[in-house]
Every structure is written in structure tokens, then in C-alpha cells.
């Protein structure tokens, strides 16, 4: 099975491309995909059905590619990075299965969410199975430091989910509070995925810190662009319907900025639509109009650019090579999805 990158994701957008990274890790990524398929297997037939529904649905596989690239860039020549990359993808898939249940999402990557096909219980339990398989592979690698980083990430991601649940439909959410949620929910796995590369290569604290910073800030930029695309993008960019965040009552940064900058009438609209869930015909268009008036989408992308610049700077001390160039281009690619 080859690297899974949808055609839409491979196109040039403003010049930045993901293909250089894909090409550099392709051989390793094929082994990761084989491992993913084998470890998603079970005698309980529903488990591979649910797992493969999401695993084979065309995700970018960006997080495991970060693990592979970071390990290779750190001079690693062993086999452990393949298992760690597969572990990272299983963790990501498990969080998607759980997220869709919590958010009551109907679509995922342009297909019906697993919960819509098999139900909430199956989605949660298969997510738990994948987490268990992820930790078994981490143990196989034999690195306590890598296990610690990924286990910590799993805990932080769960904390982020609870934080988001506590803040759900609350228009009092501040920008700092929202950034704390996505730092936990999204950036933590990007960070861990990048950091385990130098760990398995036996590198020291400075290399680990650099890749951790790169992953964290790339993850923040990635999520902020996703938030902007939900109101200013297309279904092809998102892999879900435009406006899903709005319909699900999610408080994201474009909403926070629009609410803070709006008039009393604007704020009353957001309270009705998101806090009380009273969404009517034309409300999504009105929401997007308010965001444009208050530059909420543009400023969300500007925040993403800031975190992207921090991610780029994190890799500055490393020698220039193909992996470094590809990882830098990934930052630009993630941000340029917004154009």
C-alpha cells in the first residue's frame, strides 16, 4: 500500500508543496502503511471494518511522515521509527473516532463518520483498540523516552478534549483559552510525532527541543488554518462540509474574534446560533459576512503565519539538507491551504 495523499493535497498552492516530504519518506511510509493495516486486524470483524473505514479514507498521513523525517534527519538508520510512526497514526485515528462521537459529527474526510455507520459505541471501542495497539508498538521499540513522550501526548490530548467540552458553546471563551485547547488537542500530537524522531536516533536535549517546537507550532498553524477554512474554504480543502464547525456549535478562533469585535447585535446573533443552537436559514452566510467585516478569518490566518514562522525558526540550527527543506516547505504548504 502506498502513501495516502489525496490528489487535492498534492497540488501546488502558491508554490509550497508536500511532495518533497512524501518522496523522501515514501519507502518508509509504505512500511508504515503495511504495519497499520496488519495491526488494525482482529478476529472481531467489526474492528478492522471500522478502523479501515477511516484509515483508508485518504488522510494526509502528515503526523507519521513527521516522525519518519525527523528520525532520518537525525541520522537514524534503524527500524523503530516505522513502529513509532504507525503508533502516531493510530493515536491520531483513535482521536478522530472519539472526536466524531463527542462532536456528533456526521462526516469525516468526505465520507460518513464511523459513528454514523456503526454507531457511537463501536467508534469509541475501536478507538480504544487502536490506542492499545499504538502502545504495544511503542513498547516494541524499547525506548522509554519515546514511550513517555507519546503517552504524555495521549494524556494531554484527552485533557484538550475535556477543555473543549467545558468551553463548548460558551461565547466567553477568550483567544488564550482557545489556543490552550488546540495546543492540547492538536499541537500535542504534532509535537510528539516530531520529537520521537531525534529520541529514537539517540539525540540530545537541544535536538529534541527543536523538533518539539517545530511540531507544536506547525500543529497550531495547521489547526488555525483549518478553523479559517471552515468559514472561508471549500469542501475539497476540508474533507468535510464548509460550516460544519458552525453547525456543531464549535467555538473556534474566527468566532472568538468576530464575537469580541462585534456590536451588541452581532454578539446576540452568536449567542443565539452557537450558545442556544438556534440556527436558521442563511445564518451561516451571515456568520461569514460578520467574520469578513471584522477580519476574523484573515487574522486567524495571520496567527497561523506567526506560529508557522516559529516552526521554521526551530529548525534553523540544523544543516541544510533535503529533509530540512521538505519540513520547511510543509509549514508553508499547511498555511497556503487557506488561499
C-alpha positions in Angstrom: 0.0 0.0 0.0 1.5 3.4 -1.0 1.5 6.7 0.7 -2.0 8.1 1.1 -2.1 11.7 -0.1 -5.3 12.9 -1.9 -4.8 14.5 -5.3 -6.2 17.8 -3.9 -3.5 17.8 -1.2 -0.7 17.3 -3.8 -1.5 20.3 -5.9 0.6 23.4 -5.8 -0.8 26.2 -3.7 1.2 29.4 -4.0 4.3 27.4 -4.6 4.6 25.3 -1.4 4.2 21.6 -1.9 4.0 18.5 0.3 5.5 16.2 -2.5 9.2 16.7 -1.4 8.4 15.2 2.0 6.3 12.5 0.6 9.1 11.4 -1.8 11.7 11.4 0.9 9.8 9.1 3.3 8.0 7.1 0.7 9.8 3.8 1.2 9.4 4.1 5.0 5.8 5.2 4.7 4.9 2.1 2.6 6.2 0.0 5.5 4.2 2.1 8.0 1.0 1.6 5.9 1.6 -2.1 5.8 2.1 -2.2 9.6 -1.0 -0.1 10.1 -3.1 -2.5 8.1 -1.8 -5.5 9.8 -2.1 -4.0 13.3 -5.7 -2.9 12.6 -6.6 -6.6 12.0 -8.6 -8.5 14.5 -10.7 -11.7 14.8 -13.6 -9.4 15.8 -14.7 -8.4 12.3 -16.2 -5.0 13.3 -12.8 -3.7 14.4 -11.0 -3.8 11.1 -14.2 -2.7 9.3 -14.4 0.5 11.5 -10.7 1.1 11.6 -10.2 0.7 7.8 -13.1 2.9 7.1 -11.1 5.8 8.5 -7.6 4.6 7.9 -8.2 4.1 4.1 -10.2 7.3 3.6 -7.4 9.5 2.3 -5.9 11.3 5.2 -2.6 13.1 4.6 -0.6 10.9 7.0 1.3 14.1 7.9 2.0 13.2 11.5 3.7 9.8 10.8 5.6 11.5 8.0 7.0 14.0 10.5 8.2 11.1 12.7 9.9 9.4 9.8 11.5 12.6 8.5 12.7 13.7 12.0 14.3 10.4 12.6 16.1 10.3 9.2 17.1 14.0 9.6 18.6 13.0 13.0 20.7 10.3 11.3 18.6 7.3 12.4 19.2 4.1 10.5 17.2 1.5 12.4 13.7 0.2 12.2 12.0 1.7 15.3 10.8 4.8 13.6 8.4 2.8 11.4 6.6 1.5 14.5 6.6 4.9 16.2 5.2 6.4 13.0 2.4 3.8 12.9 1.8 4.4 16.6 1.4 8.1 15.9 -1.1 7.5 13.1 -3.1 5.1 15.3 -3.3 7.7 18.1 -4.5 10.2 15.5 -7.1 7.8 14.1 -8.3 7.0 17.6 -8.8 10.7 18.5 -10.8 11.2 15.2 -13.1 8.3 16.1 -13.6 9.7 19.6 -13.9 13.3 18.4 -16.7 12.5 16.0 -18.7 10.9 18.8 -18.1 13.9 21.2 -18.9 16.4 18.4 -21.7 14.3 17.0 -20.1 14.8 13.5 -21.8 13.2 10.5 -18.9 13.5 8.0 -15.2 12.8 8.1 -12.9 13.2 5.1 -15.8 13.5 2.8 -17.4 10.2 3.9 -20.0 9.3 6.6 -18.3 9.3 10.0 -17.8 5.9 11.5 -20.4 6.7 14.2 -23.0 7.2 11.5 -22.3 3.8 10.0 -21.6 1.6 13.1 -22.8 3.7 16.0 -21.1 5.6 18.8 -20.3 2.6 20.9 -18.3 0.9 18.2 -16.4 4.1 17.3 -15.3 4.6 20.9 -14.3 1.0 21.4 -12.4 0.7 18.1 -10.6 3.9 19.0 -9.6 2.3 22.3 -8.4 -0.8 20.4 -6.2 1.4 18.2 -4.7 3.2 21.2 -3.9 -0.2 22.7 -2.2 -1.3 19.5 -0.3 2.0 19.4 1.1 1.5 22.9 2.1 -2.1 22.1 4.2 -0.9 19.1 5.8 1.8 21.3 6.8 -0.9 23.8 8.2 -3.0 20.9 10.6 -0.1 20.0 12.1 -0.3 23.5 12.6 3.5 24.1 11.3 4.6 27.4 11.8 8.3 26.4 9.7 7.8 23.2 7.0 6.0 25.2 7.0 8.8 27.8 6.6 11.5 25.1 3.8 9.7 23.3 2.0 8.6 26.5 2.1 12.2 27.7 0.7 13.4 24.4 -2.2 10.9 24.7 -3.0 12.3 28.2 -2.7 15.9 27.0 -5.0 15.3 24.0 -7.6 13.9 26.3 -7.3 17.0 28.6 -7.7 19.1 25.5 -10.9 17.3 24.6 -12.3 17.9 28.1 -11.2 21.6 28.0 -13.1 22.0 24.7 -16.1 20.3 26.2 -16.1 22.7 29.1 -15.8 25.6 26.8 -18.3 24.3 24.3 -21.0 26.8 23.2 -19.5 29.4 25.6 -19.1 32.8 23.9 -17.0 33.9 26.9 -14.1 31.8 25.6 -11.0 34.0 25.1 -8.3 33.7 22.5 -5.8 32.5 25.0 -8.3 29.8 26.3 -8.9 28.7 22.7 -5.2 28.5 21.9 -4.7 26.4 25.1 -7.4 24.0 23.8 -5.8 23.5 20.4 -2.3 23.4 21.9 -3.5 20.3 23.7 -6.0 18.8 21.2 -4.0 19.2 18.0 -0.5 20.5 18.6 0.5 17.9 21.2 0.4 15.1 18.8 2.3 17.0 16.1 4.9 17.9 18.8 5.3 14.3 20.0 5.4 12.9 16.4 8.3 15.2 15.6 10.2 14.7 18.9 10.3 10.9 18.9 12.4 11.1 15.7 15.5 12.5 17.4 14.7 10.4 20.5 14.9 7.1 18.7 18.1 8.4 17.0 19.7 9.0 20.4 20.0 12.7 20.0 20.2 15.1 23.0 18.0 17.7 24.6 18.6 20.5 22.2 17.6 18.4 19.1 14.6 17.1 20.9 13.6 20.6 22.0 14.0 21.9 18.4 11.8 19.2 16.9 9.3 19.6 19.7 9.0 23.3 19.0 8.7 22.7 15.3 5.9 20.1 15.8 4.0 22.2 18.3 4.0 25.4 16.2 3.2 23.5 13.0 0.3 21.9 14.8 -1.0 25.3 16.0 -0.7 26.8 12.5 -2.4 23.7 10.9 -5.4 23.9 13.2 -5.8 27.6 12.8 -5.9 27.3 9.1 -8.5 24.5 9.4 -10.6 26.9 11.6 -10.3 29.6 8.9 -11.1 27.2 6.1 -14.4 26.1 7.8 -15.7 29.6 7.1 -13.6 30.6 4.1 -12.6 27.4 2.3 -14.2 24.6 0.2 -15.3 21.1 1.0 -12.3 19.8 -1.1 -9.9 21.6 1.2 -11.5 20.5 4.4 -12.6 16.9 3.7 -15.9 17.9 5.3 -18.6 20.3 4.7 -17.9 24.0 4.9 -19.6 25.4 8.0 -19.6 22.1 10.0 -17.9 23.9 12.9 -20.7 26.5 12.9 -23.5 23.8 12.7 -21.9 21.9 15.5 -21.7 25.0 17.7 -17.9 24.9 17.9 -16.2 28.0 19.3 -13.1 28.5 17.1 -10.8 31.5 16.7 -12.7 33.2 13.9 -15.8 33.0 16.1 -13.9 34.3 19.2 -12.5 37.3 17.2 -15.9 38.1 15.5 -17.7 38.0 18.8 -15.2 40.2 20.6 -15.1 42.8 17.8 -18.8 42.8 17.0 -21.7 45.0 18.0 -24.3 44.1 20.6 -26.5 42.8 17.7 -23.6 40.7 16.4 -23.0 39.2 19.8 -26.7 38.4 20.2 -26.5 36.6 16.8 -23.6 34.4 18.0 -25.3 33.7 21.3 -28.5 32.6 19.6 -26.7 30.5 16.9 -23.9 28.9 18.9 -24.8 29.0 22.6 -28.5 28.1 22.1 -28.1 26.2 18.9 -30.9 28.1 17.1 -29.5 28.1 13.6 -31.8 29.1 10.8 -31.7 29.6 7.0 -29.0 32.0 5.9 -27.2 32.1 9.3 -24.0 30.5 8.1 -23.8 33.2 5.3 -24.5 35.9 8.0 -21.7 34.5 10.2 -19.2 34.5 7.3 -20.2 38.1 6.5 -19.6 39.2 10.1 -16.2 37.5 10.0 -15.2 39.3 6.8 -16.4 42.6 8.3 -14.2 42.1 11.4 -11.3 40.5 9.5 -11.7 37.4 11.7 -10.7 34.9 9.0 -7.7 37.0 7.8 -6.5 37.5 11.4 -6.8 33.8 12.2 -4.6 33.0 9.2 -2.2 35.8 10.3 -1.9 34.0 13.7 -1.2 30.8 11.8 1.6 32.5 9.9 3.1 33.6 13.2 3.2 30.0 14.5 4.5 28.9 11.1 7.4 31.3 11.4 8.2 29.9 14.9 8.2 26.4 13.5 10.6 27.4 10.7 12.9 29.1 13.2 13.0 26.0 15.3 14.8 24.1 12.5 17.3 27.0 11.7 20.3 25.4 13.6 20.2 22.2 11.6 22.4 21.8 8.5 20.6 22.4 5.2 19.5 19.1 3.5 16.6 17.7 1.7 14.7 16.7 4.9 15.1 20.2 6.4 13.9 21.8 3.1 10.9 19.5 2.9 9.9 20.1 6.5 10.2 23.9 6.0 8.0 23.6 2.9 5.4 21.6 4.8 5.0 24.7 7.1 4.3 26.9 4.0 2.0 24.2 2.5 -0.1 24.0 5.6 -0.6 27.7 5.7 -1.2 28.2 2.0 -4.1 25.8 2.1 -6.0 29.0 3.1 -5.5 30.5 -0.3 
